[in-house]
Amino acid sequence: MESNMVEIRVKGETFKVQSACIDGRTVVITGKWIKMAAVMDEELVEGDTVRDPESFIPALKQTGLKADIFTFAQKLPDIKPHYDYRLEWDNAAVVPITNFKEWWEKRAEYDVRKAVKKAAKLGVTVKTAEFNDAFVRGIVDIYNESPTRQGKPFWHYRKDFDTIKDESGTYLERSEFIGAYYQDELIGFIKMVYVGKIAATLHVISKKKHFDKKTTNALLAKAIEICEQKGASHLVYGNYDYDEASSFLTEFKRRNGFGKVLLPRYYVPLTAKGRLVLRLGLHHGAKALLPAKARRFLSGMRSAILWRVSHIKGQVGDDRPAGGKGSVMPVRDSRLS
């Protein structure tokens, strides 16, 4: 099979990487010393990521792509492991959708319900939005508010209109945009992509200067309502647990009714180097070998430095919604976006 070059986004930057089409899936190669193969946008492809690994993996080896390890995961609602490859666990923040009343009364914490009511009382209107130039200009305005989010450099800060329109316009035929408006100003939005009966959030963000209006809580409440209307079975909001110091984000999701669901992820060595890397546990990079406490310390130090720099420049605002201790702007958790 002939390999081609495709564009992927990693931490907000666009790269061209080698790819090949196998059984209707685009497989891409990332990494420098350790070459990892994965299905592009695997969490957004419909159906099983890999329908038949026993035929898929030999076909991958025949493409000529120079990969050391192939990784793929199972998807909701199929969470029971099926294969004998090396297994690790991904985790996702998930709300099973029954009806809005059940989420409101049994899953959302009291302070979240209070926040949603406060948003409405202060005049925030939350509704589905058309993806047009006016909406994109609103997105650009939100993205350009601050160079940092969650104590980290913000990937989309100061990108131009055309770039934001292109990056936000993926999977439009399966997307739903929810906008939060205050006096006709877009102050926050969610982008959801439907994958079968699963609704996956790709963007969840609100303006820092309107933190008092609890925009993010209101957006999530509307997302639950829309998921019920559309017959979605689950709403997925990125990861539940994070390796770094993001416990405030986990707590925010918990208080908004999300729970942790574990998903099987497999790692298949394709070369002798890949087998050695997996045996030594180096497939997540050297950083992963550090104790969790050390990783949290280093992450906290980085966040503190970035916050201090932004504070000195007068660019910091408090964007804490109800149920969390920091900003809530989880970008897509995909390894390839």
Secondary structure, 3 states (H helix, E strand, C coil): CCCEEEEEEECCEEEEEEEEEECCEEEEEECCCCCEEEECCHHHCCCCCCCCHHHHHHHHHCCCCCCCEEEEECCCCCCCCCCCCEEEEEEEEEEECCCHHHHHHHHCCHHHHHHHHHHHHCCEEEEEECCCHHHHHHHHHHHCCCCEECCEECCCCCCCHHHHHHHHCCCHHHEEEEEEEECCEEEEEEEEEEECCEEEEEEEEECHHHHHHCHHHHHHHHHHHHHHHHCCCEEECCCCCCCCCCHHHHHHHHHCCCEEEEEEEEEEECCHHHHHHHHHCCCCCHHHHCCHHHHHHHHHHHHHHHHHHHHHCCCCCCCCCCCCCCCCCCECCCCCC
